[in-house]
């Protein structure tokens, strides 16, 4: 069974892509990912805070926001604790491109244009095949309007698009009031792909110590439903590559996402749990399912369950919601 796919114009031998995670900090791991069938690797994120760590402005942001919530500083690790700085990050790109043939996608994580626009150009020069822009932004300022939030995203995309020639993917959250319209606007701003969705690591409270504790859990298969919905709704309606992430623990989730219309499916949690070699298992299970169903390539079933192609498009809309509630006794 042929499982080749295309993502932002990049030819991939598999639709399964390693999402941004610390496993890619080691070049040997990237080689192992290729050997076990990864279609591409999104490198671990270079954070805006790393790029700006020498600047007094960052310290001003911290001091200006922590006074309102005593434990807020806990969200921000000591910047000296970051394992990899900008120069080493670029060196990892160069080494990876020398030793593997699969696409290497750089990852930028931030909320403003400051500093990391220039670094997107440096990533391109180092050999990155594409860039994933992870706009991890929670609009906690109550006076900020929805249009201001949207403008921030679009401005970042436009600025990076003017900086590099390689493809640009945008990893975003699902909390826009009109995801479809925002997708079209991001396409016009210069995005080549959307990665659905960013998974916010939300804090928890320690009720005995009265402190905020960052809480990290691996994603679960039940989390695929929201990105599955939006990929199925957007497929065929935007001229963008669609990447799925969140909740991918096996080939089952990979298949569901592709049926919805995803070009690629990204995972990290499954590799943390099962090891990098689990990529080979996922590819084999994908091929076995395709053989059982009579599909000889990915395009034969991609988007088959999208709103565009299913017999009853209302399954994605309010009519199905009413049917579900009506069936609850």
GURO-545569 format. One record per residue: residue number from 1; residue in one letter; chain; x, y, z of N, C-alpha, C in turn. Coordinates in steps of 0.1 Angstrom, whole numbers. Atoms other than C-alpha are relative to their C-alpha. Layout:
! GURO-545569
NUM / A / A / X / Y / Z / X / Y / Z / X / Y / Z
...
//
This chain:
! GURO-545569
1 / X / A / 8 / -12 / 0 / 0 / 0 / 0 / 9 / 13 / 0
2 / X / A / -8 / -12 / 1 / 14 / 34 / -10 / -5 / 10 / 10
3 / X / A / 5 / -9 / -10 / 13 / 58 / 19 / 7 / 14 / -1
4 / X / A / -6 / -13 / 3 / 32 / 88 / 3 / -11 / 11 / 1
5 / X / A / 9 / -12 / -1 / 16 / 122 / 10 / 8 / 12 / -4
6 / X / A / -6 / -13 / 4 / 22 / 158 / 1 / -4 / 10 / 11
7 / X / A / 3 / -10 / -11 / 24 / 186 / 28 / 7 / 13 / -4
8 / X / A / -6 / -13 / 4 / 29 / 222 / 17 / 9 / -1 / -12
9 / X / A / -8 / 2 / 11 / 43 / 209 / -15 / 12 / -9 / 2
10 / X / A / -11 / 9 / -3 / 68 / 187 / 3 / -4 / -14 / -2
11 / X / A / 3 / 14 / 2 / 69 / 151 / -8 / 4 / -9 / 12
12 / X / A / -2 / 8 / -12 / 66 / 127 / 22 / -2 / -15 / -3
13 / X / A / 2 / 15 / 2 / 70 / 89 / 23 / -10 / -5 / 9
14 / X / A / 11 / 5 / -9 / 44 / 87 / 51 / -7 / 13 / 5
15 / X / A / 7 / -11 / -6 / 17 / 110 / 64 / 2 / 2 / 15
16 / X / A / -3 / -1 / -14 / 29 / 104 / 99 / 12 / 9 / 3
17 / X / A / -10 / -10 / -3 / 50 / 134 / 111 / 3 / 1 / 15
18 / X / A / -3 / -2 / -14 / 68 / 138 / 143 / -2 / 15 / 4
19 / X / A / 3 / -14 / -4 / 54 / 170 / 160 / 12 / 5 / 9
20 / X / A / -11 / -7 / -7 / 76 / 195 / 178 / 1 / -6 / 14
21 / X / A / -2 / 6 / -13 / 90 / 178 / 209 / 15 / -1 / 3
22 / X / A / -14 / 1 / -4 / 123 / 174 / 228 / 7 / -12 / -5
23 / X / A / -7 / 12 / 5 / 130 / 141 / 212 / 9 / 4 / -12
24 / X / A / -8 / -4 / 11 / 144 / 160 / 182 / 11 / 9 / 3
25 / X / A / -12 / -8 / -4 / 170 / 178 / 202 / 13 / -7 / -3
26 / X / A / -12 / 8 / 3 / 194 / 149 / 194 / -1 / -4 / -15
27 / X / A / -1 / 4 / 15 / 204 / 144 / 157 / -2 / -15 / -2
28 / X / A / 2 / 15 / 2 / 206 / 106 / 163 / -14 / -4 / 1
29 / X / A / 15 / 3 / -1 / 169 / 106 / 173 / -7 / 3 / -13
30 / X / A / 5 / -4 / 13 / 161 / 124 / 140 / 3 / -11 / -10
31 / X / A / -4 / 11 / 9 / 180 / 97 / 121 / -9 / -12 / 3
32 / X / A / 8 / 12 / -3 / 161 / 70 / 140 / -15 / 2 / -4
33 / X / A / 13 / -3 / 5 / 128 / 88 / 132 / -2 / -3 / -15
34 / X / A / 0 / 3 / 14 / 136 / 86 / 95 / 1 / -15 / -2
35 / X / A / -1 / 14 / 2 / 147 / 50 / 98 / -13 / -8 / 3
36 / X / A / 12 / 7 / -4 / 114 / 40 / 114 / -12 / 6 / -7
37 / X / A / 11 / -3 / 9 / 93 / 57 / 88 / -7 / 14 / 1
38 / X / A / 6 / -13 / -1 / 86 / 93 / 98 / 0 / 7 / -13
39 / X / A / 0 / -8 / 12 / 74 / 114 / 69 / 8 / 13 / 0
40 / X / A / -8 / -12 / -2 / 90 / 145 / 83 / 1 / 2 / 15
41 / X / A / -1 / -3 / -14 / 101 / 159 / 116 / -1 / 15 / 2
42 / X / A / 1 / -14 / -4 / 90 / 192 / 131 / 9 / 1 / 13
43 / X / A / -9 / -1 / -11 / 119 / 202 / 154 / -7 / 6 / 12
44 / X / A / 5 / -7 / -12 / 114 / 212 / 190 / 0 / 15 / -2
45 / X / A / 3 / -14 / 3 / 103 / 248 / 193 / 12 / 8 / 6
46 / X / A / -9 / -10 / -5 / 127 / 277 / 196 / -10 / 11 / 5
47 / X / A / 10 / -9 / -6 / 108 / 300 / 220 / 5 / 14 / -1
48 / X / A / -2 / -14 / 1 / 105 / 337 / 216 / 8 / 5 / 13
49 / X / A / -7 / -4 / -13 / 116 / 340 / 253 / 15 / -3 / -1
50 / X / A / -14 / 3 / 2 / 149 / 324 / 243 / 7 / 11 / -8
51 / X / A / -6 / -10 / 9 / 155 / 348 / 215 / 1 / 14 / 7
52 / X / A / 0 / -14 / -7 / 147 / 378 / 238 / 7 / -1 / 13
53 / X / A / -4 / 2 / -14 / 164 / 365 / 269 / 10 / 10 / 5
54 / X / A / -10 / -11 / -4 / 191 / 392 / 268 / -6 / 14 / 1
55 / X / A / 6 / -13 / 1 / 166 / 420 / 265 / -7 / 4 / 13
56 / X / A / 7 / -4 / -12 / 154 / 440 / 294 / -15 / 1 / -1
57 / X / A / 14 / -1 / 2 / 120 / 443 / 278 / -7 / -13 / 6
58 / X / A / 6 / 13 / -5 / 113 / 406 / 287 / -2 / 1 / 15
59 / X / A / 1 / -1 / -14 / 121 / 412 / 323 / -11 / 10 / 4
60 / X / A / 11 / -10 / -3 / 97 / 442 / 322 / -14 / -6 / -2
61 / X / A / 13 / 7 / 1 / 69 / 420 / 309 / -3 / -9 / 12
62 / X / A / 2 / 9 / -11 / 75 / 395 / 337 / -4 / 8 / 13
63 / X / A / 2 / -8 / -13 / 76 / 422 / 365 / -14 / 7 / -2
64 / X / A / 12 / -7 / 1 / 46 / 439 / 350 / -13 / -8 / 1
65 / X / A / 12 / 9 / 0 / 23 / 409 / 350 / 0 / -9 / 13
66 / X / A / 1 / 9 / -12 / 33 / 389 / 381 / -6 / 6 / 12
67 / X / A / 6 / -6 / -12 / 21 / 414 / 406 / -14 / -3 / 2
68 / X / A / 14 / 2 / -1 / -15 / 407 / 399 / -3 / -15 / 4
69 / X / A / 2 / 13 / -4 / -11 / 370 / 406 / 13 / -6 / 6
70 / X / A / -13 / 2 / -7 / 15 / 359 / 431 / 8 / -11 / -6
71 / X / A / -7 / 12 / 5 / 24 / 326 / 415 / 2 / 0 / -15
72 / X / A / 0 / 0 / 15 / 23 / 337 / 379 / 15 / -2 / -5
73 / X / A / -13 / 1 / 5 / 61 / 337 / 377 / 4 / -15 / -2
74 / X / A / -2 / 14 / 2 / 59 / 299 / 379 / -2 / -5 / -14
75 / X / A / 2 / 4 / 14 / 48 / 298 / 343 / 12 / 2 / -8
76 / X / A / -12 / -4 / 8 / 81 / 312 / 331 / 12 / -7 / 6
77 / X / A / -12 / 6 / -6 / 111 / 289 / 336 / 12 / 9 / -1
78 / X / A / -12 / -7 / 1 / 145 / 303 / 342 / 6 / -2 / -14
79 / X / A / -4 / 1 / 14 / 157 / 311 / 307 / 13 / -6 / -2
80 / X / A / -13 / 7 / 2 / 191 / 297 / 314 / -2 / -15 / 0
81 / X / A / 3 / 15 / 0 / 174 / 263 / 318 / -4 / -5 / -13
82 / X / A / 3 / 5 / 13 / 165 / 261 / 282 / 12 / -7 / -6
83 / X / A / -11 / 9 / 4 / 186 / 233 / 267 / 7 / 5 / -12
84 / X / A / -6 / -3 / 13 / 192 / 248 / 233 / -3 / 15 / -3
85 / X / A / 1 / -14 / 5 / 199 / 284 / 222 / -1 / 1 / -15
86 / X / A / 2 / -2 / 14 / 195 / 299 / 188 / 11 / -6 / -9
87 / X / A / -11 / 6 / 8 / 230 / 290 / 175 / 0 / -15 / -1
88 / X / A / 0 / 15 / 0 / 227 / 254 / 186 / -12 / -5 / -8
89 / X / A / 12 / 4 / 8 / 192 / 252 / 171 / 3 / 0 / -15
90 / X / A / -3 / -1 / 15 / 205 / 263 / 137 / 10 / -11 / -3
91 / X / A / -10 / 11 / 3 / 234 / 238 / 140 / -7 / -14 / -1
92 / X / A / 7 / 12 / 0 / 209 / 210 / 147 / -7 / -2 / -14
93 / X / A / 7 / 0 / 14 / 190 / 219 / 114 / 11 / -4 / -10
94 / X / A / -10 / 3 / 10 / 223 / 218 / 95 / 4 / -14 / 1
95 / X / A / -5 / 14 / -1 / 234 / 185 / 109 / -11 / -10 / -4
96 / X / A / 11 / 9 / 4 / 200 / 169 / 104 / -1 / 0 / -15
97 / X / A / 1 / 0 / 15 / 199 / 180 / 67 / 12 / -7 / -6
98 / X / A / -11 / 7 / 6 / 233 / 165 / 62 / -2 / -15 / 1
99 / X / A / 0 / 15 / -4 / 223 / 131 / 77 / -14 / -7 / -4
100 / X / A / 13 / 6 / 3 / 186 / 126 / 67 / -5 / 6 / -13
101 / X / A / 6 / -5 / 13 / 165 / 129 / 35 / -14 / 5 / 2
102 / X / A / 14 / -5 / -3 / 131 / 136 / 51 / 0 / 15 / 3
103 / X / A / 1 / -14 / -3 / 119 / 172 / 54 / 2 / 3 / 15
104 / X / A / -2 / -5 / -14 / 131 / 191 / 85 / -7 / 13 / 1
105 / X / A / 8 / -12 / -2 / 106 / 217 / 97 / 4 / 7 / 13
106 / X / A / -3 / -7 / -12 / 118 / 244 / 121 / -13 / 5 / 7
107 / X / A / 12 / -4 / -7 / 94 / 255 / 148 / 4 / 12 / 9
108 / X / A / -2 / -12 / -7 / 91 / 290 / 162 / -13 / 2 / 9
109 / X / A / 11 / -1 / -10 / 69 / 295 / 194 / 1 / 14 / 6
110 / X / A / 0 / -13 / -6 / 59 / 330 / 204 / -13 / 7 / -2
111 / X / A / 12 / -8 / 1 / 34 / 358 / 204 / 1 / 13 / -7
112 / X / A / -2 / -13 / 7 / 50 / 388 / 187 / 10 / -1 / -11
113 / X / A / -10 / 0 / 11 / 72 / 398 / 158 / 14 / 1 / 5
114 / X / A / -13 / -4 / -5 / 100 / 407 / 181 / 10 / -12 / -1
115 / X / A / -11 / 9 / 0 / 132 / 388 / 173 / -1 / -12 / -9
116 / X / A / 1 / 13 / 7 / 119 / 356 / 158 / -4 / 1 / -14
117 / X / A / 2 / -2 / 15 / 110 / 370 / 124 / 14 / -2 / -6
118 / X / A / -14 / 2 / 6 / 148 / 373 / 118 / 4 / -15 / 1
119 / X / A / -5 / 14 / -1 / 153 / 338 / 131 / -7 / -10 / -10
120 / X / A / 5 / 8 / 10 / 129 / 324 / 106 / 9 / 0 / -13
121 / X / A / -9 / -1 / 11 / 153 / 336 / 79 / 12 / -8 / 3
122 / X / A / -12 / 8 / -4 / 182 / 320 / 98 / -3 / -15 / -2
123 / X / A / 4 / 14 / 1 / 163 / 287 / 99 / 0 / -4 / -15
124 / X / A / 0 / 3 / 15 / 158 / 289 / 61 / 14 / -1 / -5
125 / X / A / -14 / 1 / 4 / 195 / 296 / 56 / 7 / -12 / 5
126 / X / A / -6 / 12 / -5 / 204 / 267 / 78 / -4 / -13 / -7
127 / X / A / 4 / 11 / 8 / 185 / 244 / 55 / -14 / -5 / 3
128 / X / A / 14 / 5 / -3 / 150 / 240 / 70 / -8 / 0 / -12
129 / X / A / 9 / 1 / 11 / 125 / 228 / 45 / -13 / 8 / 1
130 / X / A / 12 / -8 / -3 / 96 / 247 / 61 / 1 / 5 / 14
131 / X / A / 1 / -5 / -14 / 87 / 266 / 93 / -14 / -2 / 5
132 / X / A / 13 / 1 / -7 / 59 / 259 / 117 / 0 / 11 / 10
133 / X / A / 2 / -12 / -9 / 48 / 291 / 135 / -10 / -4 / 11
134 / X / A / 8 / 4 / -11 / 34 / 281 / 169 / -4 / 13 / 8
135 / X / A / 4 / -13 / -6 / 15 / 313 / 180 / -8 / -4 / 13
136 / X / A / 6 / 4 / -12 / 9 / 303 / 216 / -3 / 12 / 8
137 / X / A / 4 / -13 / -6 / -11 / 333 / 228 / -13 / -2 / 6
138 / X / A / 12 / 0 / -8 / -37 / 334 / 255 / -4 / 15 / 2
139 / X / A / 4 / -15 / -1 / -55 / 369 / 253 / -6 / 3 / 14
140 / X / A / 4 / -2 / -14 / -56 / 374 / 291 / -4 / 15 / 3
141 / X / A / 4 / -14 / -2 / -60 / 412 / 287 / -14 / 2 / -4
142 / X / A / 15 / -1 / 2 / -97 / 418 / 291 / -4 / 11 / -10
143 / X / A / 3 / -11 / 9 / -96 / 450 / 271 / 3 / -3 / -15
144 / X / A / -4 / 3 / 14 / -82 / 433 / 240 / -12 / -6 / -8
145 / X / A / 12 / 5 / 8 / -108 / 428 / 213 / 4 / -12 / -9
146 / X / A / -2 / 11 / 8 / -112 / 398 / 191 / 7 / 4 / -13
147 / X / A / -7 / -4 / 13 / -101 / 418 / 160 / 15 / 3 / 3
148 / X / A / -15 / -2 / -3 / -68 / 427 / 178 / 7 / -13 / 1
149 / X / A / -6 / 14 / -1 / -62 / 390 / 186 / 2 / -5 / -15
150 / X / A / -2 / 5 / 14 / -68 / 381 / 149 / 11 / 8 / -7
151 / X / A / -11 / -7 / 7 / -46 / 409 / 137 / 14 / -4 / 4
152 / X / A / -13 / 4 / -4 / -18 / 397 / 158 / 5 / -13 / -8
153 / X / A / -3 / 12 / 8 / -19 / 363 / 141 / 3 / 4 / -14
154 / X / A / -2 / -4 / 14 / -22 / 378 / 106 / 13 / 8 / -2
155 / X / A / -12 / -8 / 1 / 6 / 403 / 112 / 12 / -9 / 1
156 / X / A / -12 / 9 / -1 / 30 / 375 / 123 / 1 / -8 / -13
157 / X / A / -1 / 8 / 12 / 21 / 354 / 93 / 5 / 8 / -12
158 / X / A / -4 / -9 / 11 / 25 / 383 / 69 / 15 / 3 / 1
159 / X / A / -14 / -4 / -2 / 59 / 393 / 84 / 9 / -12 / -3
160 / X / A / -8 / 11 / 3 / 73 / 358 / 82 / 0 / -4 / -15
161 / X / A / 2 / 3 / 14 / 59 / 353 / 47 / 9 / 9 / -8
162 / X / A / -9 / -9 / 7 / 79 / 384 / 36 / 14 / -3 / 3
163 / X / A / -14 / 2 / -4 / 110 / 371 / 53 / 6 / -13 / -7
164 / X / A / -5 / 13 / 5 / 113 / 335 / 39 / -8 / -4 / -13
165 / X / A / 6 / 6 / 12 / 105 / 316 / 7 / -5 / -14 / 2
166 / X / A / 4 / 14 / -2 / 101 / 282 / 22 / -14 / 0 / 6
167 / X / A / 13 / 1 / -5 / 66 / 270 / 32 / -2 / 4 / 15
168 / X / A / 3 / -4 / -13 / 50 / 284 / 64 / -13 / -7 / 5
169 / X / A / 12 / 5 / -6 / 26 / 264 / 86 / -3 / 7 / 13
170 / X / A / 4 / -7 / -12 / 6 / 280 / 114 / -7 / -10 / 9
171 / X / A / 7 / 9 / -10 / -2 / 260 / 145 / -8 / 10 / 9
172 / X / A / 8 / -9 / -6 / -31 / 277 / 161 / -10 / -7 / 10
173 / X / A / 10 / 5 / -9 / -57 / 273 / 188 / -14 / 0 / -6
174 / X / A / 13 / 1 / 6 / -94 / 265 / 182 / -10 / 11 / 4
175 / X / A / 10 / -9 / -7 / -109 / 295 / 200 / -3 / 13 / -7
176 / X / A / 4 / -11 / 7 / -116 / 319 / 172 / -16 / -1 / -2
177 / X / A / 14 / 0 / 1 / -152 / 330 / 168 / -5 / -5 / -13
178 / X / A / 4 / 5 / 13 / -152 / 321 / 131 / 13 / -7 / -6
179 / X / A / -12 / 6 / 4 / -125 / 295 / 124 / 1 / -1 / -15
180 / X / A / -1 / 1 / 15 / -134 / 291 / 87 / 4 / 13 / -6
181 / X / A / -4 / -13 / 5 / -131 / 328 / 80 / 14 / 4 / 3
182 / X / A / -14 / -3 / -4 / -99 / 331 / 100 / 10 / -9 / -8
183 / X / A / -8 / 8 / 8 / -85 / 302 / 80 / 2 / 6 / -14
184 / X / A / -1 / -6 / 13 / -92 / 320 / 47 / 9 / 12 / 1
185 / X / A / -8 / -12 / -2 / -76 / 352 / 61 / 15 / -4 / 2
186 / X / A / -14 / 4 / -2 / -45 / 333 / 72 / 6 / -5 / -13
187 / X / A / -4 / 4 / 14 / -43 / 318 / 37 / 4 / 12 / -8
188 / X / A / -3 / -13 / 7 / -44 / 353 / 22 / 12 / 7 / 6
189 / X / A / -11 / -7 / -6 / -18 / 365 / 47 / 13 / -7 / -4
190 / X / A / -12 / 7 / 5 / 6 / 338 / 33 / 3 / -13 / 6
191 / X / A / -2 / 14 / -6 / 2 / 306 / 53 / -2 / -10 / -11
192 / X / A / 1 / 11 / 9 / 7 / 274 / 34 / -7 / -12 / 6
193 / X / A / 6 / 11 / -6 / -7 / 251 / 60 / -5 / 4 / 14
194 / X / A / 5 / -2 / -13 / -27 / 250 / 92 / 2 / -13 / 8
195 / X / A / -2 / 12 / -9 / -18 / 227 / 121 / -11 / 1 / 11
196 / X / A / 12 / 0 / -9 / -50 / 219 / 141 / 1 / -11 / 11
197 / X / A / 0 / -13 / -7 / -48 / 224 / 171 / 11 / 1 / 10
198 / X / A / -9 / -1 / -11 / -24 / 238 / 196 / -6 / -5 / 13
199 / X / A / 5 / 6 / -13 / -27 / 221 / 229 / 5 / 8 / 12
200 / X / A / -4 / -8 / -11 / -26 / 245 / 258 / 2 / -8 / 12
201 / X / A / -3 / 6 / -13 / -9 / 233 / 289 / -5 / 8 / 11
202 / X / A / 7 / -8 / -10 / -33 / 246 / 315 / 5 / -4 / 14
203 / X / A / -5 / 2 / -13 / -22 / 250 / 351 / -11 / -7 / 9
204 / X / A / 8 / 5 / -10 / -37 / 233 / 381 / 3 / 7 / 13
205 / X / A / -3 / -6 / -13 / -40 / 244 / 417 / 3 / -10 / 11
206 / X / A / -3 / 8 / -12 / -24 / 228 / 447 / -7 / 7 / 12
207 / X / A / 9 / -6 / -10 / -51 / 234 / 474 / 6 / 0 / 14
208 / X / A / -7 / 1 / -13 / -27 / 225 / 502 / 11 / 11 / 2
209 / X / A / -11 / -9 / 0 / 3 / 246 / 493 / -5 / 14 / -5
210 / X / A / 5 / -12 / 6 / -19 / 273 / 476 / 10 / 6 / -10
211 / X / A / -9 / -4 / 11 / 4 / 275 / 446 / -6 / -5 / -13
212 / X / A / 4 / 5 / 14 / -2 / 271 / 408 / 11 / -10 / -4
213 / X / A / -9 / 10 / 5 / 14 / 240 / 394 / -2 / -3 / -14
214 / X / A / 1 / 4 / 14 / 21 / 235 / 357 / -3 / -15 / -1
215 / X / A / 4 / 13 / 1 / 4 / 203 / 347 / 1 / -6 / -14
216 / X / A / -2 / 5 / 13 / 15 / 182 / 318 / -4 / -15 / -1
217 / X / A / 4 / 14 / 3 / -3 / 151 / 305 / 1 / -2 / -15
218 / X / A / 0 / 4 / 14 / 2 / 133 / 273 / -14 / 0 / -6
219 / X / A / 13 / -1 / 6 / -27 / 137 / 249 / -6 / -14 / -1
220 / X / A / 8 / 12 / 0 / -54 / 111 / 247 / -9 / -1 / -13
221 / X / A / 8 / 1 / 12 / -74 / 97 / 217 / -13 / 8 / 0
222 / X / A / 12 / -7 / -1 / -105 / 114 / 230 / 1 / 14 / -4
223 / X / A / -2 / -15 / 3 / -90 / 148 / 223 / 0 / 2 / -15
224 / X / A / -1 / -3 / 14 / -91 / 143 / 185 / -13 / 6 / -6
225 / X / A / 13 / -4 / 5 / -128 / 153 / 182 / -1 / 14 / -6
226 / X / A / 1 / -14 / 5 / -124 / 190 / 179 / 8 / 3 / -13
227 / X / A / -7 / -1 / 13 / -96 / 190 / 153 / -6 / -8 / -11
228 / X / A / 6 / 8 / 10 / -113 / 162 / 135 / -12 / 7 / -6
229 / X / A / 11 / -8 / 5 / -144 / 184 / 132 / 4 / 10 / -10
230 / X / A / -4 / -12 / 8 / -126 / 214 / 118 / 7 / -4 / -12
231 / X / A / -7 / 5 / 12 / -104 / 194 / 94 / -11 / -4 / -10
232 / X / A / 11 / 5 / 9 / -136 / 178 / 80 / -8 / 11 / -5
233 / X / A / 8 / -12 / 5 / -153 / 212 / 77 / 9 / 8 / -10
234 / X / A / -8 / -8 / 8 / -123 / 229 / 61 / 5 / -7 / -13
235 / X / A / -5 / 7 / 11 / -113 / 202 / 37 / -7 / 4 / -13
236 / X / A / 6 / -4 / 13 / -118 / 213 / 1 / -5 / 14 / -1
237 / X / A / 5 / -14 / -1 / -128 / 248 / 12 / 10 / 11 / 1
238 / X / A / -11 / -9 / -1 / -94 / 263 / 17 / 11 / -6 / -8
239 / X / A / -12 / 5 / 8 / -63 / 261 / -5 / 12 / -1 / 9
240 / X / A / -11 / 1 / -9 / -41 / 251 / 24 / 2 / -15 / 3
241 / X / A / -2 / 14 / -6 / -25 / 219 / 36 / -5 / 0 / 14
242 / X / A / 5 / 1 / -13 / -41 / 206 / 67 / 7 / -11 / 8
243 / X / A / -7 / 9 / -9 / -21 / 190 / 95 / -8 / -2 / 12
244 / X / A / 7 / 3 / -12 / -37 / 172 / 124 / 10 / -3 / 11
245 / X / A / -9 / 3 / -12 / -22 / 171 / 159 / -10 / -1 / 12
246 / X / A / 8 / 2 / -12 / -35 / 162 / 193 / -7 / -14 / 0
247 / X / A / 7 / 12 / -2 / -46 / 128 / 206 / 4 / -12 / -9
248 / X / A / -4 / 11 / 9 / -27 / 106 / 181 / 9 / -10 / 8
249 / X / A / -6 / 11 / -8 / -18 / 74 / 200 / 2 / -12 / -8
250 / X / A / -1 / 12 / 8 / -21 / 49 / 172 / -4 / 3 / -15
251 / X / A / 4 / -2 / 14 / -29 / 43 / 135 / -14 / 3 / -1
252 / X / A / 15 / -3 / 0 / -66 / 46 / 144 / -2 / 14 / -2
253 / X / A / 2 / -14 / 0 / -63 / 83 / 150 / 5 / 6 / -14
254 / X / A / -6 / -4 / 13 / -41 / 87 / 119 / -10 / -2 / -11
255 / X / A / 10 / 3 / 11 / -68 / 70 / 97 / -12 / 10 / 1
256 / X / A / 12 / -9 / -2 / -96 / 91 / 112 / 3 / 14 / -5
257 / X / A / -4 / -14 / 4 / -77 / 124 / 106 / 1 / 0 / -15
258 / X / A / -1 / 0 / 14 / -69 / 114 / 70 / -14 / -1 / -7
259 / X / A / 13 / 1 / 5 / -105 / 104 / 64 / -7 / 14 / 1
260 / X / A / 6 / -13 / -1 / -115 / 139 / 76 / 6 / 10 / -10
261 / X / A / -6 / -9 / 10 / -91 / 155 / 51 / 14 / 4 / 3
262 / X / A / -13 / -5 / -4 / -57 / 159 / 68 / 10 / -6 / -10
263 / X / A / -11 / 4 / 8 / -26 / 158 / 46 / 11 / -8 / 8
264 / X / A / -9 / 7 / -9 / -4 / 147 / 75 / -6 / 0 / 14
265 / X / A / 4 / 2 / -14 / -9 / 136 / 111 / 12 / 0 / 9
266 / X / A / -12 / -2 / -8 / 15 / 147 / 138 / -2 / -7 / 14
267 / X / A / 0 / 6 / -13 / 24 / 128 / 170 / 13 / 2 / 7
268 / X / A / -12 / 0 / -9 / 48 / 131 / 199 / -3 / -9 / 12
269 / X / A / 3 / 7 / -12 / 30 / 116 / 229 / 1 / -15 / -2
270 / X / A / -1 / 14 / 3 / 28 / 82 / 212 / 15 / -5 / 0
271 / X / A / -14 / 4 / 0 / 66 / 82 / 208 / 6 / 1 / 14
272 / X / A / -4 / 0 / -14 / 72 / 93 / 244 / -4 / -13 / 7
273 / X / A / 5 / 12 / -7 / 51 / 64 / 255 / 6 / -13 / -5
274 / X / A / -3 / 13 / 6 / 62 / 37 / 231 / 14 / 0 / -7
275 / X / A / -13 / 0 / 7 / 96 / 48 / 217 / -2 / 4 / -14
276 / X / A / 0 / -5 / 14 / 106 / 62 / 183 / -3 / -11 / -10
277 / X / A / 2 / 12 / 9 / 104 / 27 / 168 / -15 / -2 / -2
278 / X / A / 14 / 2 / 2 / 66 / 29 / 172 / -5 / 6 / -13
279 / X / A / 3 / -5 / 13 / 65 / 49 / 140 / -2 / -11 / -10
280 / X / A / 1 / 11 / 10 / 71 / 17 / 121 / -13 / -8 / 2
281 / X / A / 12 / 6 / -3 / 42 / 1 / 139 / -12 / 7 / -6
282 / X / A / 12 / -8 / 4 / 18 / 29 / 131 / -1 / 0 / -16
283 / X / A / 1 / 1 / 15 / 28 / 29 / 94 / -5 / -14 / -5
284 / X / A / 5 / 14 / 4 / 23 / -9 / 92 / -15 / -2 / 3
285 / X / A / 14 / 1 / -3 / -11 / -7 / 109 / -8 / 8 / -10
286 / X / A / 7 / -8 / 10 / -21 / 21 / 85 / -1 / -8 / -14
287 / X / A / -1 / 8 / 12 / -10 / -1 / 55 / -10 / -12 / 1
288 / X / A / 8 / 12 / -2 / -28 / -31 / 69 / -15 / 4 / -1
289 / X / A / 14 / -5 / 1 / -61 / -11 / 72 / -3 / 3 / -14
290 / X / A / 2 / -3 / 14 / -57 / 2 / 37 / -2 / -12 / -8
291 / X / A / 1 / 13 / 7 / -52 / -33 / 24 / -14 / -6 / 2
292 / X / A / 13 / 6 / -4 / -83 / -45 / 43 / -12 / 7 / -7
293 / X / A / 11 / -9 / 6 / -104 / -16 / 29 / 1 / 1 / -15
294 / X / A / -1 / 0 / 14 / -91 / -19 / -6 / 5 / 14 / -5
295 / X / A / -6 / -13 / 4 / -73 / 15 / -7 / 15 / -2 / -3
296 / X / A / -14 / 3 / 3 / -40 / 14 / -25 / 9 / 13 / 1
297 / X / A / -8 / -12 / -3 / -29 / 50 / -17 / -8 / 9 / 9
298 / X / A / 6 / -9 / -10 / -36 / 78 / 7 / -12 / 9 / -6
299 / X / A / 11 / -8 / 6 / -56 / 99 / -18 / -13 / -7 / -2
300 / X / A / 12 / 8 / 3 / -80 / 71 / -23 / -11 / 2 / 11
301 / X / A / 10 / -2 / -11 / -96 / 78 / 11 / 1 / 13 / 7
302 / X / A / -1 / -13 / -6 / -84 / 113 / 21 / -12 / 8 / -2
303 / X / A / 12 / -9 / 1 / -114 / 135 / 29 / -12 / -8 / -2
304 / X / A / 12 / 8 / 3 / -138 / 106 / 24 / -11 / 2 / 10
305 / X / A / 10 / -3 / -11 / -155 / 115 / 57 / -1 / 15 / 3
306 / X / A / 2 / -15 / -2 / -153 / 153 / 53 / -14 / 4 / -3
307 / X / A / 13 / -5 / 2 / -184 / 174 / 52 / -3 / 1 / -15
308 / X / A / 2 / -2 / 14 / -178 / 179 / 15 / -4 / -13 / -7
309 / X / A / 2 / 12 / 7 / -181 / 142 / 7 / -10 / -10 / 6
310 / X / A / 9 / 9 / -6 / -204 / 125 / 32 / -14 / 2 / -6
311 / X / A / 14 / -2 / 5 / -240 / 118 / 21 / -9 / 10 / 8
312 / X / A / 8 / -8 / -8 / -254 / 137 / 50 / 9 / 11 / 7
313 / X / A / -9 / -10 / -5 / -234 / 170 / 55 / -5 / 6 / 14
314 / X / A / 5 / -6 / -12 / -257 / 180 / 84 / 6 / -8 / 12
315 / X / A / -7 / 7 / -11 / -238 / 154 / 105 / 10 / 8 / 7
316 / X / A / -10 / -9 / -7 / -213 / 182 / 112 / -7 / 12 / 5
317 / X / A / 6 / -13 / -3 / -239 / 208 / 119 / -11 / -2 / 11
318 / X / A / 9 / 0 / -12 / -267 / 216 / 144 / -11 / -11 / -1
319 / X / A / 10 / 10 / 1 / -292 / 191 / 130 / 5 / -13 / 7
320 / X / A / -5 / 12 / -7 / -270 / 162 / 143 / 1 / 2 / 15
321 / X / A / -1 / -4 / -14 / -265 / 180 / 176 / -14 / -3 / 6
322 / X / A / 13 / 2 / -5 / -303 / 180 / 180 / -4 / -15 / 1
323 / X / A / 3 / 15 / 0 / -306 / 143 / 170 / 7 / -7 / 12
324 / X / A / -7 / 6 / -11 / -280 / 134 / 196 / -7 / 2 / 13
325 / X / A / 7 / -3 / -12 / -297 / 152 / 224 / -14 / -6 / 1
326 / X / A / 14 / 6 / 1 / -331 / 139 / 213 / 1 / -15 / 4
327 / X / A / -1 / 14 / -3 / -318 / 104 / 217 / 4 / -4 / 14
328 / X / A / -4 / 3 / -14 / -306 / 108 / 253 / -13 / -1 / 9
329 / X / A / 12 / 2 / -8 / -332 / 94 / 277 / 4 / -1 / 15
//
